[in-house]
């Protein structure tokens, strides 16, 4: 039983650590990506941040092709 409790605790710690790292990454993305003025929006969900980041990556890819074409 003690071994099972140790595994559960270890798993909980790993999940907490993973969530913390994800939160840090999304905070960094939110700073870099121009979404919306924070005075207007209090919370931007993670999917919205990922969509805007992906769109910016695609735009940069297309823009570099157009410039050198």
C-alpha positions as CSV (number, residue, x, y, z in Angstrom):
1,X,0.0,0.0,0.0
2,X,2.9,2.4,0.8
3,X,4.3,1.8,-2.7
4,X,1.0,2.8,-4.3
5,X,0.8,5.9,-2.2
6,X,4.4,6.9,-3.2
7,X,3.5,6.4,-6.9
8,X,0.4,8.5,-6.5
9,X,2.3,11.3,-4.8
10,X,5.0,11.2,-7.4
11,X,2.4,11.3,-10.2
12,X,0.7,14.3,-8.6
13,X,4.0,16.1,-8.2
14,X,4.9,15.4,-11.8
15,X,1.5,16.7,-13.0
16,X,1.8,19.8,-10.9
17,X,5.2,20.4,-12.2
18,X,4.1,19.9,-15.8
19,X,1.1,22.3,-15.4
20,X,3.5,24.9,-13.9
21,X,5.8,24.6,-16.9
22,X,2.9,24.9,-19.3
23,X,1.6,28.0,-17.5
24,X,5.0,29.6,-17.9
25,X,5.1,28.8,-21.6
26,X,1.7,30.2,-22.2
27,X,2.5,33.3,-20.2
28,X,5.6,33.9,-22.4
29,X,3.5,33.4,-25.5
30,X,0.9,35.8,-24.3
31,X,3.5,38.5,-23.9
32,X,5.0,37.9,-27.4
33,X,1.7,37.5,-29.3
34,X,-0.4,40.5,-30.0
35,X,-3.9,39.3,-29.1
36,X,-6.1,41.9,-27.5
37,X,-5.4,44.8,-25.2
38,X,-5.5,43.4,-21.6
39,X,-7.6,46.4,-20.5
40,X,-10.4,45.0,-22.6
41,X,-10.0,41.2,-22.0
42,X,-9.3,39.8,-18.6
43,X,-8.7,36.2,-19.7
44,X,-7.5,34.7,-23.0
45,X,-7.8,30.9,-23.2
46,X,-4.9,28.7,-24.2
47,X,-6.5,27.6,-27.5
48,X,-6.9,31.2,-28.6
49,X,-3.2,31.8,-27.8
50,X,-2.2,28.8,-29.8
51,X,-4.4,29.7,-32.8
52,X,-2.9,33.2,-32.9
53,X,0.6,31.9,-32.6
54,X,0.0,29.4,-35.4
55,X,-1.5,32.1,-37.6
56,X,1.5,34.4,-37.0
57,X,3.9,31.5,-37.9
58,X,2.0,30.9,-41.1
59,X,2.0,34.6,-42.0
60,X,5.7,34.9,-41.4
61,X,6.3,31.9,-43.7
62,X,4.1,33.3,-46.5
63,X,5.6,36.8,-46.0
64,X,9.2,35.6,-46.4
65,X,8.2,33.7,-49.6
66,X,6.6,36.8,-51.0
67,X,9.5,39.1,-50.2
68,X,12.1,36.9,-52.0
69,X,9.8,35.9,-54.9
